[in-house]
Amino acid sequence: MEKIAEVTGLQVEQLSKYGLYAGIFFVMFGVGANYITCLLGVAYPVFMSFLALESEGGEDDKQWLTYWVVFGLFNILDHFAGFVLAWIPFYYFLKLGFLVFLFHPTTKGATWVYNNFILPHIDEYNSQLDAAHARIAGLAGQAKDSVSGLADQAKDSVSGLADQAKDKVLGKSE
């Protein structure tokens, strides 16, 4: 950015502002909207996540981890319902606004969305998730025991065949 600022004679803040305006303009008129929203929804949060990993304290780590959870769920929804959502006028503009809301430090939208929409549903289905986990763990234990028993049988059979072959070679056949 500094090299571009030197060449153009503009300040970095002005270039950032003009870039933001250009991005908004392109998104509003559908020129590369998918790429711009993806870039903005990923590039800045990735940079800030790297900074959060290296910083002291855990509050910013929690904010960015929460962002990635909400962003991931939003991307899943967008991926499967995107063909319908794309028909909404200014969808990518709304999507861009939503992504900025999620990661902007003054709104902390990801934390708000997580606390108000995601967490209540996780709590609602927590007992069902625990029951499913217990069933899966039980089935895995049964499968382990079954496979272990079959492995012991196979080992005994191979051992018996090896003993028979050894006896034949040594001339001790029955």
N, C-alpha and C positions, 0 to 999 in steps of 0.2 A: 504494500500500500504506500509505503514511504517513497519508493522509486516512482510510482505513478504520480504521487503528489509532486515530486520534484519536476517531472516531465510536464505535467499539466499546470503547475503553479497553484494548485488548489491545496487546501489543508486536508489532512487525513479525515477529519470529522466531516468536512464537506463531501469528500469522496464517498464516505460511508453513507451519508444521508442521500446523495444522488443515486448510489447503488441500490439503496432500499427503495427509493421512489421508482427506479427503473424496474426493480423486481416486482413491486406492487402493480405497476402498469402492465407488465408482461403477464402477470397472473390474472389480472382483471380481464384482459383481452384474450386469454387462453394461449398465449405464445410460450411454450415450454413450461406450462403451469405445473405439470406433474414433476418435472425435474427441479424446478425452483422450490416447490414446497418440500420435496424430499431433501434437497440440499440444505434448506434452512432448518428443517426439522431434525436434521442429523448433525450437520457441521458444527454449529454453535454449541449444542449440547455435548458433543464429543469433546470439543476443546475445553469446555467448562468441567466436564467429568474428569479429564486428565488433571486439571488444576485442583479439583476437589480431592483426588487421590493423593496428591502431594501435600495438601494443606493439613494443618493441625486441627483437631476437633472433628466431630462427626456430623454436625448439622448439615453442612453442604453435601456430604456424602449421601446422607439420607434423602435430601432434596433431589439429587440427580438420580439416585437409584429409584426413587418414586417416579421421577419423570420417565425413566426407561420402562418401568412396568406399565404405566399408563400409555406411553407411546406404543409399546408392543401390542397391548390390547386394542388400541385404536387402529394400528396397522392391520391387525387380523380382521377387524370389522371392516375397514376400508377395502381390504383385499377381496373379501367375499361379497361385500355389498357395493363395491365401487362402481360396478356397471350401472346400478340403479342411482347411486348418489351422484354420478357424473352428469346426470340429466338435470340436477338441481341448478338453477341459474347461479352463477358465481360460486359454484361449489369449491373450486380450488382457492378462491379468495377467502371463503369462510374457513376452509381447512387451514390455510396459512395463518389466519387470525387465531384459530384455536390452538395451533402449535405454538405460536408466540405466547399466547395466554398460558400454556402449560409450562414453558420454560422461563418466562420472564421473571427476574428476581423480585420485582415488586408485587406481582400477583400470586406467585407460587401456585399456579393453577393446577399443576400435577398433584400437589399435596391435597388441594381442595377436592379435586375429582376423586382421588383415591379415598379420602376420608368420607366423602358424601355418597359415592356411588359404588365403589368396588368393595371396600371393607365391609359394609353392611351385608352384601351378598356372600362374601366369604364367611362371615360369622353365621349367616343363615344356613349355609350348607356345610358348616364345619363338622357337625356330627355325622352327616352322610359321608363326607370325605374321610373321616376317621374310621367309620365302619368299612368303607371300601378298602382303605389301607390295611385294616386288620384282616379282611377276607383275602386280600392279595398276599399278605405275609403268611397266612395260614396255608394257602395253596402252594406258595413257594416252599414252605417247610415240608409239606407232603410230597411235593415233586422232588425235593432234595433227598428225603428219606427213601423214596421209591428208586431214584437213580442210584443212590448209595447201595441199596439192597441188590439191584441188578448188577452193579459193578462188582460187588462181593461174589455174586453167583458166577459172573464171567471170570473173575480171578480164580475161583475154585475150579471151574471147568478147565481153564487154560493150564492151571497148575497140575490138575489130574492128567490132562493130555501130555504135558511135558514129562511127567513121571512115567507114563506108559511108553513114550518115545525113548526115554533114557533106558528103561528096562529092556526094550527091544534091541537097542544098540548094544547094550552090555550082555545080551543073550539070556536075559532072565524072563523071557516071555512065558506066559502060562499055557 
